[in-house]
Amino acid sequence: MIIAETSRLRVRHLTAADAAFTCKLLNEPSFIENIADRGVRSELDALHYLADGPIKSYQQYGYGLFIVEQCSTAEPIGFCGLLFRDFLQETDIGFAFLPKFWGQGYAFEAASAVMHFGYSSLKLKRIVGLTSAGNTSSIKLLSRLGLQFEKMVKMQPSEEYVQLYS
């Protein structure tokens, strides 16, 4: 299901057919460093990740992580989506792109479209952004999206604090 299109990008639901790309993106060093190591090492792991993560989230909340592809080639370039965070009882915008697509405005374009979808179609009252203090690229993107630093939060009691933007 397509949730947004821009002149360059299509944002749609992830499916089992996206397992190979999911495995590739989740094993990028930048993904592991800035987001987390999800332990996805094979396409089979990616299928489980998709079923237990984004696909389950679509069923439970009506949204989740989406795949972002170039309209001209249908090549997947990253993820961008909305994640319900139980520990906050809030919806967070998340994004990750293959490094070769950084610096071209794709993340801002996709995130803007996803936020518009969240506010207009889903009628969400608030969308927040979470990032580590050292992730300057994500902080810059969240600021461009109109979000401002609000407070520090812990995603898990055993984890480091992250910055919450709203």
Backbone as ProteinMPNN parsed JSONL, in Angstrom:
{"seq_chain_A": "MIIAETSRLRVRHLTAADAAFTCKLLNEPSFIENIADRGVRSELDALHYLADGPIKSYQQYGYGLFIVEQCSTAEPIGFCGLLFRDFLQETDIGFAFLPKFWGQGYAFEAASAVMHFGYSSLKLKRIVGLTSAGNTSSIKLLSRLGLQFEKMVKMQPSEEYVQLYS", "coords_chain_A": {"N_chain_A": [[0.837, -1.186, 0.0], [0.657, 2.121, -0.931], [1.598, 5.0, 0.781], [2.428, 7.571, 0.445], [3.532, 9.827, -2.123], [6.061, 11.605, -3.766], [7.599, 13.916, -6.027], [9.96, 12.576, -6.543], [9.996, 10.31, -4.932], [8.535, 7.273, -3.613], [6.596, 6.144, -0.974], [5.873, 3.354, 0.835], [4.071, 0.518, 2.273], [6.003, -1.993, 3.873], [6.761, -5.288, 2.731], [6.993, -8.912, 2.637], [8.501, -9.308, 0.373], [10.455, -7.416, 0.53], [12.567, -8.3, 1.997], [15.332, -8.813, 1.363], [16.398, -6.22, 0.888], [15.86, -5.12, 3.394], [17.522, -6.647, 5.056], [20.001, -5.797, 4.06], [19.979, -2.975, 4.651], [19.658, -2.952, 7.482], [22.065, -3.99, 8.264], [23.937, -2.115, 7.674], [26.756, -0.314, 8.741], [26.285, 2.313, 9.725], [23.569, 2.209, 10.407], [23.57, 0.328, 12.481], [25.237, 1.652, 14.3], [23.899, 4.148, 14.793], [21.21, 3.557, 15.249], [20.384, 0.735, 16.011], [21.586, -2.609, 16.606], [19.832, -4.95, 15.145], [20.08, -7.627, 14.946], [19.635, -8.926, 12.577], [20.665, -11.004, 10.181], [20.301, -12.461, 7.915], [18.183, -13.156, 5.049], [16.032, -14.637, 5.969], [16.015, -13.941, 8.699], [15.348, -11.285, 8.292], [12.758, -11.525, 7.253], [11.403, -12.409, 9.547], [11.84, -10.164, 11.178], [10.413, -8.218, 9.717], [7.778, -9.274, 9.839], [7.306, -9.328, 12.619], [7.708, -6.72, 13.311], [7.348, -4.03, 11.447], [5.063, -5.001, 9.86], [3.345, -6.129, 11.745], [2.911, -3.818, 13.231], [1.463, -2.244, 11.386], [-0.951, -3.606, 11.423], [-1.663, -3.379, 14.112], [-1.556, -0.588, 14.786], [-2.072, 0.85, 12.489], [-0.047, 2.034, 11.162], [3.554, 2.188, 10.638], [7.015, 1.384, 10.133], [8.013, 2.342, 6.87], [8.904, 1.544, 3.486], [11.095, 3.356, 1.387], [11.273, 4.295, -1.91], [12.826, 5.12, -5.04], [10.94, 6.849, -7.417], [11.444, 6.796, -10.175], [12.976, 4.51, -10.691], [12.136, 2.501, -8.993], [13.869, 1.61, -7.118], [14.767, 0.616, -3.879], [15.652, 2.823, -1.245], [15.737, 3.413, 1.412], [14.312, 3.458, 4.761], [11.441, 4.986, 6.191], [9.242, 6.092, 8.59], [6.482, 5.784, 10.917], [6.508, 5.118, 14.313], [4.971, 3.596, 17.008], [5.685, 4.238, 20.286], [5.704, 2.444, 23.051], [6.753, 2.942, 25.64], [6.659, 5.667, 25.824], [4.129, 6.275, 25.061], [3.675, 7.567, 22.66], [4.02, 8.667, 19.238], [6.7, 8.202, 17.091], [8.828, 9.576, 14.622], [10.735, 7.773, 12.387], [13.757, 7.09, 10.572], [15.981, 5.847, 8.09], [18.562, 5.559, 5.8], [20.308, 4.18, 2.991], [23.795, 4.81, 2.868], [24.751, 5.778, 0.354], [22.728, 7.367, -0.562], [22.571, 9.564, 1.023], [22.562, 13.094, 1.798], [21.168, 14.147, -0.34], [18.686, 15.145, -0.028], [16.659, 13.3, 0.229], [15.862, 12.089, 2.688], [14.646, 14.201, 4.102], [12.585, 14.817, 2.313], [11.096, 12.396, 2.263], [10.486, 12.119, 5.02], [9.0, 14.439, 5.491], [6.747, 13.894, 3.903], [5.799, 11.605, 5.21], [5.208, 12.629, 7.759], [3.176, 14.409, 7.05], [1.268, 12.537, 6.177], [0.823, 11.264, 8.658], [-0.332, 13.334, 10.227], [-2.479, 14.308, 8.585], [-3.898, 12.082, 7.375], [-3.919, 10.049, 9.356], [-4.641, 11.477, 11.545], [-3.072, 12.095, 13.767], [-2.136, 13.654, 16.804], [0.308, 14.449, 17.674], [3.698, 14.108, 16.746], [6.789, 12.824, 17.505], [10.398, 12.98, 17.597], [13.187, 10.887, 18.018], [16.576, 10.706, 18.971], [20.087, 10.015, 19.277], [22.378, 12.022, 21.153], [24.726, 12.546, 19.758], [24.163, 12.254, 17.084], [24.308, 14.127, 14.674], [23.325, 14.507, 12.053], [20.711, 13.455, 12.119], [19.605, 15.115, 14.077], [19.726, 17.577, 12.762], [17.955, 17.038, 10.638], [15.532, 16.557, 12.045], [15.161, 19.091, 13.121], [14.835, 20.589, 10.738], [12.399, 19.562, 10.021], [10.782, 20.902, 11.702], [10.754, 20.238, 14.355], [11.651, 20.577, 17.806], [14.141, 20.365, 20.387], [13.036, 18.756, 23.293], [13.288, 17.119, 25.675], [15.326, 14.77, 27.555], [15.162, 11.249, 27.303], [14.812, 7.784, 28.291], [14.899, 4.88, 26.375], [14.845, 2.275, 27.185], [15.159, 0.977, 30.495], [17.805, 0.113, 30.929], [19.302, 1.364, 29.012], [21.097, 4.068, 27.337], [20.406, 7.605, 27.655], [18.341, 9.323, 25.277], [17.681, 11.985, 22.948], [14.618, 13.723, 22.847], [12.603, 15.15, 20.46], [10.08, 17.519, 19.69]], "CA_chain_A": [[0.0, 0.0, 0.0], [1.396, 3.383, -1.022], [1.059, 5.996, 1.712], [2.788, 8.917, -0.021], [4.402, 9.954, -3.29], [6.55, 12.935, -4.086], [8.082, 13.878, -7.417], [11.08, 11.634, -6.667], [9.936, 9.161, -4.021], [7.308, 6.555, -3.251], [6.673, 5.599, 0.381], [4.839, 2.321, 0.879], [4.196, -0.533, 3.283], [6.97, -3.071, 3.677], [6.209, -6.626, 2.561], [7.999, -9.976, 2.666], [9.355, -9.14, -0.812], [11.496, -6.435, 0.853], [13.485, -8.909, 2.971], [16.741, -8.64, 0.985], [16.771, -4.834, 1.16], [15.818, -4.95, 4.849], [18.759, -7.24, 5.571], [21.093, -4.909, 3.658], [19.916, -1.712, 5.392], [19.848, -3.181, 8.909], [23.45, -4.355, 8.506], [24.812, -0.981, 7.404], [27.397, 0.151, 9.979], [25.629, 3.533, 10.215], [22.312, 1.809, 11.042], [23.916, -0.322, 13.751], [25.798, 2.663, 15.197], [22.976, 5.23, 15.148], [19.878, 3.077, 15.62], [20.589, -0.452, 16.853], [21.838, -3.877, 15.932], [18.592, -5.722, 15.25], [20.396, -9.049, 14.865], [19.164, -9.454, 11.294], [21.859, -11.367, 9.423], [19.925, -13.209, 6.716], [16.839, -12.818, 4.56], [15.067, -15.268, 6.877], [15.93, -13.038, 9.858], [14.637, -10.086, 7.846], [11.335, -11.883, 7.179], [10.894, -12.391, 10.928], [11.848, -8.767, 11.598], [9.297, -7.535, 9.055], [6.508, -9.797, 10.361], [7.148, -8.971, 14.034], [7.885, -5.277, 13.468], [6.478, -3.164, 10.641], [3.778, -5.576, 9.429], [2.522, -6.208, 12.963], [2.551, -2.444, 13.58], [0.379, -1.811, 10.49], [-2.177, -4.244, 11.899], [-1.983, -2.904, 15.459], [-1.707, 0.866, 14.896], [-2.398, 1.464, 11.207], [1.18, 2.613, 10.622], [4.801, 1.577, 11.075], [8.088, 1.756, 9.21], [7.687, 2.181, 5.464], [10.061, 1.546, 2.6], [11.166, 4.513, 0.5], [11.883, 3.926, -3.185], [12.838, 6.145, -6.075], [9.836, 6.656, -8.375], [11.923, 6.541, -11.537], [13.589, 3.187, -10.846], [11.574, 1.611, -7.968], [14.966, 1.13, -6.275], [14.625, 1.0, -2.472], [16.785, 3.623, -0.779], [15.735, 3.522, 2.87], [13.073, 3.337, 5.532], [10.955, 6.164, 6.893], [7.909, 5.742, 9.045], [5.973, 6.18, 12.221], [6.601, 4.007, 15.258], [4.36, 3.859, 18.31], [6.621, 3.903, 21.36], [4.939, 2.111, 24.262], [7.305, 3.556, 26.84], [6.296, 7.085, 25.801], [2.749, 6.422, 24.59], [3.804, 8.593, 21.625], [4.443, 8.224, 17.91], [8.026, 8.705, 16.753], [9.2, 9.437, 13.214], [12.027, 7.105, 12.254], [14.274, 7.09, 9.199], [17.322, 5.307, 7.846], [18.795, 5.454, 4.361], [21.625, 3.696, 2.593], [24.707, 5.963, 2.792], [24.925, 6.365, -0.984], [21.621, 8.285, -0.823], [22.64, 10.678, 1.959], [22.949, 14.397, 1.279], [20.441, 14.475, -1.571], [17.357, 15.628, 0.341], [15.67, 12.215, 0.264], [15.338, 11.872, 4.043], [13.713, 15.291, 4.394], [11.425, 14.656, 1.427], [10.301, 11.264, 2.74], [9.989, 12.399, 6.37], [7.926, 15.445, 5.355], [5.562, 13.196, 3.384], [5.307, 10.704, 6.263], [4.579, 13.457, 8.8], [1.905, 14.87, 6.491], [0.386, 11.367, 6.268], [0.472, 11.067, 10.064], [-1.241, 14.378, 10.7], [-3.698, 14.472, 7.787], [-4.655, 10.839, 7.183], [-4.084, 9.305, 10.614], [-5.143, 12.431, 12.536], [-2.242, 12.092, 14.966], [-2.06, 14.973, 17.439], [1.706, 14.803, 17.931], [4.728, 13.188, 16.277], [8.065, 13.199, 18.097], [11.598, 12.386, 17.021], [14.161, 10.434, 19.013], [17.914, 10.516, 18.421], [21.188, 10.154, 20.229], [22.917, 13.387, 21.173], [25.817, 12.686, 18.805], [23.725, 12.025, 15.707], [24.048, 15.485, 14.187], [22.505, 14.472, 10.834], [19.306, 13.283, 12.516], [19.191, 16.334, 14.782], [19.508, 18.593, 11.711], [16.727, 16.693, 9.922], [14.391, 16.799, 12.935], [14.994, 20.548, 13.186], [14.262, 21.013, 9.447], [10.996, 19.143, 10.028], [10.058, 21.785, 12.61], [10.762, 19.713, 15.719], [12.643, 21.195, 18.677], [14.505, 19.559, 21.541], [12.12, 18.894, 24.434], [13.832, 16.532, 26.898], [16.061, 13.512, 27.442], [14.372, 10.088, 27.742], [15.435, 6.469, 28.125], [14.022, 3.958, 25.658], [14.805, 1.11, 28.074], [15.862, 1.354, 31.727], [19.235, -0.221, 30.87], [19.938, 2.049, 27.886], [21.501, 5.464, 27.454], [19.396, 8.593, 27.338], [18.279, 9.875, 23.926], [16.997, 13.269, 22.887], [13.266, 13.72, 22.284], [12.225, 16.4, 19.784], [8.635, 17.572, 19.43]], "C_chain_A": [[0.882, 1.25, 0.0], [0.764, 4.376, -0.053], [1.405, 7.424, 1.293], [3.64, 8.804, -1.273], [4.802, 11.406, -3.425], [7.028, 12.866, -5.541], [9.188, 12.844, -7.603], [10.885, 10.313, -5.931], [8.539, 8.57, -3.874], [7.558, 5.952, -1.87], [5.526, 4.607, 0.516], [5.09, 1.337, 2.016], [5.295, -1.514, 2.891], [6.223, -4.389, 3.538], [7.349, -7.638, 2.652], [8.96, -9.857, 1.479], [10.506, -8.157, -0.57], [12.553, -6.991, 1.805], [14.95, -8.676, 2.621], [17.208, -7.215, 1.269], [16.821, -4.577, 2.667], [17.097, -5.481, 5.478], [19.949, -6.324, 5.267], [21.116, -3.638, 4.511], [20.226, -1.919, 6.874], [21.263, -3.616, 9.262], [24.445, -3.271, 8.114], [25.452, -0.545, 8.73], [26.729, 1.396, 10.573], [24.303, 3.215, 10.9], [22.607, 1.225, 12.422], [24.417, 0.711, 14.754], [24.755, 3.663, 15.688], [21.605, 4.765, 15.603], [20.024, 1.882, 16.553], [20.99, -1.622, 15.979], [20.608, -4.742, 16.172], [18.83, -7.226, 15.136], [19.906, -9.718, 13.595], [20.396, -9.729, 10.436], [21.551, -12.093, 8.117], [18.551, -12.738, 6.256], [15.764, -13.452, 5.431], [14.899, -14.427, 8.143], [15.119, -11.795, 9.491], [13.137, -10.346, 7.722], [10.698, -11.862, 8.563], [10.814, -10.962, 11.457], [10.649, -8.016, 11.011], [7.951, -7.974, 9.642], [6.255, -9.323, 11.784], [7.242, -7.476, 14.295], [6.897, -4.495, 12.631], [5.114, -3.759, 10.295], [2.822, -5.718, 10.615], [2.041, -4.811, 13.377], [1.432, -1.907, 12.685], [-0.951, -2.348, 11.004], [-2.627, -3.654, 13.233], [-2.32, -1.418, 15.504], [-2.155, 1.553, 13.601], [-1.218, 2.161, 10.559], [2.389, 1.886, 11.186], [5.922, 2.117, 10.214], [7.624, 1.475, 7.79], [8.982, 2.126, 4.666], [9.957, 2.766, 1.683], [11.895, 4.067, -0.76], [11.876, 5.126, -4.124], [11.707, 5.841, -7.05], [10.344, 6.219, -9.739], [12.422, 5.122, -11.751], [12.957, 2.107, -9.963], [12.663, 1.008, -7.079], [14.719, 1.567, -4.828], [15.874, 1.738, -1.998], [16.826, 3.742, 0.739], [14.38, 3.227, 3.466], [12.723, 4.714, 6.08], [9.551, 5.817, 7.352], [7.606, 6.248, 10.427], [5.953, 4.96, 13.132], [5.924, 4.397, 16.565], [5.312, 3.364, 19.378], [5.831, 3.697, 22.652], [5.432, 2.87, 25.486], [6.977, 5.045, 26.941], [4.803, 7.304, 25.598], [2.678, 7.558, 23.564], [4.213, 7.94, 20.316], [5.708, 8.973, 17.524], [8.232, 8.563, 15.245], [10.605, 8.835, 13.166], [12.458, 7.085, 10.799], [15.677, 6.524, 9.179], [17.462, 5.102, 6.341], [20.173, 4.865, 4.106], [22.548, 4.906, 2.416], [24.851, 6.574, 1.404], [23.796, 7.332, -1.353], [21.577, 9.456, 0.156], [22.974, 11.973, 1.221], [22.247, 14.819, 0.008], [19.01, 14.942, -1.298], [16.294, 14.552, 0.432], [15.045, 12.035, 1.649], [14.323, 12.96, 4.404], [12.43, 15.149, 3.577], [10.508, 13.538, 1.924], [9.69, 11.556, 4.107], [8.876, 13.442, 6.342], [6.634, 14.779, 4.89], [4.956, 12.279, 4.449], [4.639, 11.5, 7.382], [3.235, 13.994, 8.311], [0.863, 13.748, 6.548], [-0.084, 11.156, 7.708], [-0.537, 12.078, 10.57], [-2.548, 14.423, 9.921], [-4.521, 13.198, 7.682], [-4.93, 10.095, 8.482], [-4.646, 10.163, 11.74], [-4.376, 12.36, 13.857], [-2.145, 13.512, 15.504], [-0.612, 15.444, 17.583], [2.605, 13.702, 17.375], [6.046, 13.703, 16.845], [9.199, 12.553, 17.316], [12.552, 12.026, 18.134], [15.51, 10.243, 18.328], [18.946, 10.626, 19.521], [21.789, 11.544, 20.079], [24.002, 13.596, 20.122], [25.422, 12.539, 17.35], [23.312, 13.359, 15.083], [23.194, 15.509, 12.924], [21.025, 14.335, 11.177], [18.776, 14.512, 13.239], [18.873, 17.43, 13.765], [18.206, 18.314, 10.965], [15.496, 16.957, 10.785], [14.111, 18.298, 13.055], [14.375, 21.085, 11.9], [12.783, 20.65, 9.352], [10.15, 19.98, 10.981], [9.998, 21.286, 14.038], [11.891, 20.371, 16.507], [12.914, 20.285, 19.859], [13.541, 19.837, 22.698], [12.743, 18.36, 25.72], [14.633, 15.282, 26.562], [15.163, 12.397, 27.989], [15.21, 8.821, 27.57], [14.444, 5.567, 27.419], [13.831, 2.672, 26.449], [15.546, 1.517, 29.343], [17.375, 1.12, 31.667], [19.984, 0.551, 29.79], [20.308, 3.485, 28.232], [20.303, 6.375, 27.182], [19.491, 8.994, 25.873], [17.523, 11.2, 23.983], [15.623, 13.1, 22.245], [12.992, 15.114, 21.738], [10.734, 16.369, 19.533], [8.275, 18.877, 18.732]], "O_chain_A": [[1.756, 1.397, 0.854], [-0.451, 4.574, -0.059], [0.758, 8.376, 1.729], [4.369, 7.83, -1.466], [3.997, 12.315, -3.226], [6.862, 11.838, -6.198], [9.344, 12.293, -8.692], [11.526, 9.314, -6.259], [7.524, 9.257, -3.991], [8.594, 5.332, -1.627], [4.36, 4.96, 0.338], [6.156, 1.321, 2.632], [5.482, -1.819, 1.713], [5.175, -4.584, 4.155], [8.519, -7.266, 2.734], [10.116, -10.269, 1.58], [11.43, -8.077, -1.379], [13.348, -6.232, 2.358], [15.742, -8.368, 3.512], [18.288, -7.015, 1.825], [17.721, -3.894, 3.155], [17.687, -4.828, 6.34], [20.803, -6.107, 6.126], [22.166, -3.267, 5.036], [20.978, -1.141, 7.46], [21.631, -3.614, 10.437], [25.656, -3.474, 8.207], [24.754, -0.422, 9.737], [26.62, 1.516, 11.793], [23.942, 3.876, 11.874], [21.967, 1.589, 13.409], [24.062, 0.653, 15.931], [24.727, 3.992, 16.874], [20.901, 5.513, 16.282], [19.811, 2.007, 17.759], [20.763, -1.623, 14.769], [20.38, -5.209, 17.288], [17.886, -8.012, 15.219], [19.778, -10.941, 13.542], [21.086, -8.801, 10.014], [22.447, -12.314, 7.303], [17.849, -12.022, 6.97], [14.695, -12.869, 5.616], [13.779, -14.221, 8.609], [14.306, -11.315, 10.282], [12.331, -9.477, 8.052], [9.588, -11.358, 8.734], [9.837, -10.59, 12.108], [9.961, -7.276, 11.714], [7.087, -7.139, 9.911], [5.131, -8.958, 12.129], [6.894, -7.012, 15.381], [5.749, -4.306, 13.031], [4.101, -3.073, 10.429], [1.626, -5.455, 10.489], [0.904, -4.645, 13.818], [0.548, -1.195, 13.163], [-1.954, -1.634, 11.02], [-3.82, -3.453, 13.461], [-3.267, -1.021, 16.185], [-2.569, 2.712, 13.625], [-1.369, 2.808, 9.523], [2.265, 1.069, 12.098], [5.796, 3.191, 9.626], [6.928, 0.492, 7.536], [10.024, 2.602, 5.117], [8.866, 3.151, 1.262], [12.999, 3.527, -0.69], [11.037, 6.02, -4.016], [11.536, 4.694, -7.464], [9.738, 5.364, -10.385], [12.313, 4.581, -12.852], [13.216, 0.92, -10.164], [12.426, 0.027, -6.374], [14.487, 2.748, -4.57], [16.999, 1.343, -2.3], [17.852, 4.132, 1.297], [13.442, 2.81, 2.786], [13.607, 5.51, 6.394], [8.755, 5.298, 6.57], [8.356, 7.023, 11.021], [5.444, 3.902, 12.761], [6.268, 5.416, 17.162], [5.702, 2.197, 19.375], [5.353, 4.653, 23.262], [4.635, 3.379, 26.274], [7.014, 5.616, 28.031], [4.27, 8.368, 25.913], [1.769, 8.388, 23.586], [4.69, 6.805, 20.292], [5.784, 10.198, 17.616], [7.855, 7.549, 14.658], [11.531, 9.322, 13.814], [11.62, 7.066, 9.898], [16.454, 6.697, 10.117], [16.579, 4.538, 5.696], [21.09, 5.032, 4.91], [22.124, 5.924, 1.869], [25.055, 7.783, 1.29], [23.899, 8.043, -2.353], [20.641, 10.255, 0.12], [23.591, 11.952, 0.155], [22.686, 15.757, -0.659], [18.219, 15.113, -2.226], [15.13, 14.862, 0.688], [13.834, 11.85, 1.765], [13.261, 12.664, 4.952], [11.328, 15.339, 4.093], [9.292, 13.713, 1.998], [8.514, 11.275, 4.335], [7.909, 13.334, 7.096], [5.558, 15.062, 5.416], [3.735, 12.19, 4.57], [3.603, 11.081, 7.899], [2.267, 14.031, 9.071], [-0.285, 13.982, 6.924], [-1.265, 10.898, 7.943], [-1.489, 11.72, 11.263], [-3.617, 14.559, 10.517], [-5.735, 13.237, 7.883], [-6.025, 9.575, 8.693], [-5.077, 9.642, 12.769], [-4.952, 12.541, 14.93], [-2.08, 14.467, 14.73], [-0.327, 16.641, 17.61], [2.311, 12.515, 17.516], [6.38, 14.877, 16.686], [8.973, 11.682, 16.477], [12.708, 12.782, 19.093], [15.581, 9.683, 17.234], [18.713, 11.248, 20.558], [21.714, 12.158, 19.015], [24.181, 14.716, 19.642], [26.266, 12.685, 16.466], [22.127, 13.674, 14.979], [22.411, 16.44, 12.736], [20.183, 15.017, 10.593], [17.628, 14.908, 13.037], [17.868, 18.129, 13.894], [17.438, 19.235, 10.687], [14.516, 17.524, 10.301], [12.954, 18.718, 13.085], [13.489, 21.938, 11.95], [12.008, 21.34, 8.69], [8.936, 19.791, 11.062], [9.269, 21.846, 14.857], [12.947, 20.683, 15.958], [12.043, 19.528, 20.288], [13.266, 20.988, 23.036], [12.738, 19.046, 26.742], [14.617, 14.801, 25.429], [14.49, 12.573, 29.004], [16.178, 8.792, 26.811], [13.28, 5.492, 27.811], [12.769, 2.052, 26.385], [16.473, 2.325, 29.277], [18.14, 1.856, 32.292], [21.2, 0.399, 29.668], [19.901, 4.034, 29.256], [19.321, 5.967, 26.563], [20.577, 9.007, 25.293], [16.818, 11.488, 24.949], [15.481, 12.42, 21.229], [13.125, 16.116, 22.441], [10.177, 15.323, 19.201], [7.105, 19.111, 18.428]]}, "name": "protein", "num_of_chains": 1, "seq": "MIIAETSRLRVRHLTAADAAFTCKLLNEPSFIENIADRGVRSELDALHYLADGPIKSYQQYGYGLFIVEQCSTAEPIGFCGLLFRDFLQETDIGFAFLPKFWGQGYAFEAASAVMHFGYSSLKLKRIVGLTSAGNTSSIKLLSRLGLQFEKMVKMQPSEEYVQLYS"}
